Amino acid sequence: MKTRSTTIIAVRKNGVIAIAGDGQVTLGSQVMKSGAKKVRLLSGGKVMAGFAGSAADGIALFERLESKMESVGGNLTRAAVELAKDWRMDKFLRHLEAVLIVSDGKNMYLISGNGDIIEPDDDILTIGSGGGYALAAAKMLIKHTKMTALEIAKEALQTASEICIYTNNSITALELGQ
């Protein structure tokens, strides 16, 4: 059975970055858990991260990112590059089935096992099964409301939860920035 889970969104607005994620974990056609925490603070609260995919793999990648952050003096950009290189080249890491969104309140990146480190052009990143729905909602909210980054991230995720069967409205959200 394939584990399907999650929508994670990161939104930047007015110097603040928010990351939000839902709590649903689905195995086959069954919801196994509805309150999983897939968005967390790392590196003593200096970095926010969210994962989509296998929970064990996502948590292992969080730990690996924290280790990289320590080894590069807290520089998220360098840590993301080092993690992506290891993830792509390491025999064990190559098989991890998760994708990350990370932010230090200034920068935000999508990191994948393909060696991708993507910084968005339009201040929004999404991953997971409901990512497209959350992205569309966030684009419209940024354009047509005065909502904060945190409010937009939560509302976009709420919208995704109403459309994507692998996303629920048990939302965990964090913000860093000004």
C-alpha positions as CSV (number, residue, x, y, z in Angstrom):
1,M,0.0,0.0,0.0
2,K,1.2,3.5,-0.8
3,T,1.2,6.1,1.9
4,R,-0.3,9.3,0.7
5,S,-0.3,12.4,2.9
6,T,-0.2,16.1,3.2
7,T,-0.2,19.5,1.7
8,I,2.5,21.9,2.8
9,I,2.6,25.6,1.9
10,A,5.0,28.4,2.5
11,V,4.0,32.0,1.9
12,R,6.1,35.2,2.1
13,K,4.4,38.5,2.6
14,N,5.7,41.8,4.0
15,G,9.0,40.3,5.2
16,V,7.3,37.4,7.0
17,I,7.3,33.7,5.9
18,A,4.7,31.3,7.1
19,I,4.7,27.5,6.6
20,A,1.6,25.5,7.2
21,G,0.8,21.8,6.8
22,D,-2.2,19.5,7.4
23,G,-2.3,16.5,9.6
24,Q,-3.7,13.7,7.6
25,V,-1.9,10.5,6.9
26,T,-3.6,8.1,4.5
27,L,-2.7,4.4,3.9
28,G,-4.5,3.1,0.9
29,S,-8.1,4.2,1.2
30,Q,-7.9,4.6,5.0
31,V,-7.1,7.7,7.0
32,M,-4.6,6.4,9.6
33,K,-4.0,9.6,11.5
34,S,-5.6,13.0,11.3
35,G,-3.3,15.1,13.6
36,A,0.2,14.5,12.4
37,K,2.6,17.4,12.9
38,K,4.5,17.7,9.6
39,V,5.7,21.3,10.1
40,R,8.3,22.0,12.8
41,L,10.8,24.4,14.1
42,L,14.4,23.2,13.8
43,S,17.8,24.5,14.8
44,G,16.7,26.1,18.0
45,G,13.7,27.8,16.4
46,K,15.8,29.5,13.7
47,V,14.4,27.3,10.8
48,M,10.9,26.1,9.9
49,A,10.4,23.0,7.9
50,G,7.6,20.9,6.5
51,F,7.6,17.6,4.7
52,A,5.3,15.7,2.4
53,G,5.7,12.0,1.9
54,S,6.8,9.2,4.2
55,A,6.8,10.4,7.8
56,A,9.9,8.5,8.8
57,D,11.7,9.8,5.8
58,G,10.6,13.4,6.4
59,I,11.8,13.2,10.1
60,A,15.1,11.7,9.0
61,L,15.6,14.6,6.6
62,F,14.7,17.1,9.3
63,E,17.5,15.6,11.4
64,R,19.9,15.6,8.5
65,L,19.1,19.3,7.8
66,E,19.7,20.2,11.4
67,S,23.1,18.5,11.3
68,K,24.0,20.3,8.1
69,M,22.9,23.6,9.7
70,E,25.3,23.0,12.5
71,S,28.2,22.1,10.2
72,V,27.8,25.3,8.1
73,G,27.4,27.7,10.9
74,G,23.6,28.1,10.6
75,N,23.5,29.2,6.9
76,L,20.3,27.7,5.5
77,T,21.3,28.1,1.9
78,R,24.5,26.2,2.3
79,A,22.8,23.6,4.5
80,A,20.1,23.1,1.8
81,V,22.7,22.6,-0.9
82,E,24.7,20.1,1.2
83,L,21.6,18.2,2.0
84,A,20.4,18.0,-1.6
85,K,23.9,16.8,-2.7
86,D,24.0,14.1,-0.1
87,W,20.4,13.1,-0.7
88,R,21.0,12.6,-4.4
89,M,24.4,10.9,-4.1
90,D,24.1,8.8,-0.9
91,K,23.1,5.2,-1.5
92,F,20.7,5.2,1.5
93,L,19.3,8.7,1.3
94,R,18.5,8.3,-2.4
95,H,15.6,6.0,-1.5
96,L,13.9,8.4,0.9
97,E,10.4,9.3,-0.2
98,A,9.7,12.8,1.0
99,V,10.1,16.4,-0.1
100,L,10.9,19.4,2.1
101,I,10.0,23.0,2.3
102,V,12.4,25.0,4.6
103,S,12.7,28.6,5.7
104,D,14.8,30.7,8.0
105,G,12.4,33.7,7.8
106,K,14.4,35.3,5.0
107,N,14.8,32.5,2.5
108,M,12.5,29.6,1.5
109,Y,13.4,26.5,-0.4
110,L,11.9,23.3,-1.8
111,I,14.4,20.5,-1.4
112,S,14.0,17.1,-3.2
113,G,15.9,13.9,-3.6
114,N,16.5,14.7,-7.2
115,G,18.9,17.4,-6.2
116,D,16.4,20.2,-6.6
117,I,16.7,23.3,-4.5
118,I,13.9,25.6,-5.7
119,E,13.4,29.2,-4.5
120,P,10.0,30.5,-5.7
121,D,9.6,33.5,-8.0
122,D,6.2,34.5,-6.5
123,D,6.7,34.0,-2.8
124,I,4.7,30.8,-2.6
125,L,5.9,27.2,-2.4
126,T,3.7,24.1,-2.1
127,I,4.3,20.3,-2.0
128,G,2.2,17.3,-1.5
129,S,-1.1,16.0,-2.9
130,G,-3.1,19.2,-2.4
131,G,-0.2,21.5,-3.3
132,G,-1.8,22.7,-6.6
133,Y,-5.0,23.6,-4.8
134,A,-3.2,25.5,-2.0
135,L,-1.0,27.3,-4.6
136,A,-4.0,28.5,-6.5
137,A,-5.8,29.7,-3.4
138,A,-2.7,31.5,-2.0
139,K,-2.1,33.3,-5.3
140,M,-5.6,34.7,-5.3
141,L,-5.4,35.6,-1.6
142,I,-2.1,37.4,-2.0
143,K,-3.4,39.3,-4.9
144,H,-6.9,40.2,-3.6
145,T,-6.7,40.5,0.2
146,K,-4.7,42.2,2.9
147,M,-4.3,39.0,4.8
148,T,-0.9,38.2,6.5
149,A,1.4,35.4,5.3
150,L,0.2,33.2,8.2
151,E,-3.5,33.9,7.4
152,I,-3.0,33.2,3.7
153,A,-1.1,29.9,4.4
154,K,-3.9,28.7,6.7
155,E,-6.7,29.7,4.4
156,A,-5.0,28.2,1.3
157,L,-4.5,24.9,3.2
158,Q,-8.2,25.0,4.4
159,T,-9.2,25.4,0.7
160,A,-7.0,22.5,-0.3
161,S,-8.5,20.3,2.5
162,E,-12.0,20.9,1.0
163,I,-10.8,19.6,-2.4
164,C,-8.0,17.1,-1.9
165,I,-9.0,13.8,-0.3
166,Y,-5.4,13.4,1.1
167,T,-5.5,16.7,2.9
168,N,-7.5,17.6,6.1
169,N,-8.1,20.8,8.1
170,S,-6.0,19.9,11.1
171,I,-3.5,22.6,10.4
172,T,-0.2,23.3,12.0
173,A,1.3,26.7,11.0
174,L,4.4,28.6,12.0
175,E,6.0,31.9,10.9
176,L,9.4,33.6,11.0
177,G,10.5,37.0,9.8
178,Q,10.2,40.7,10.8
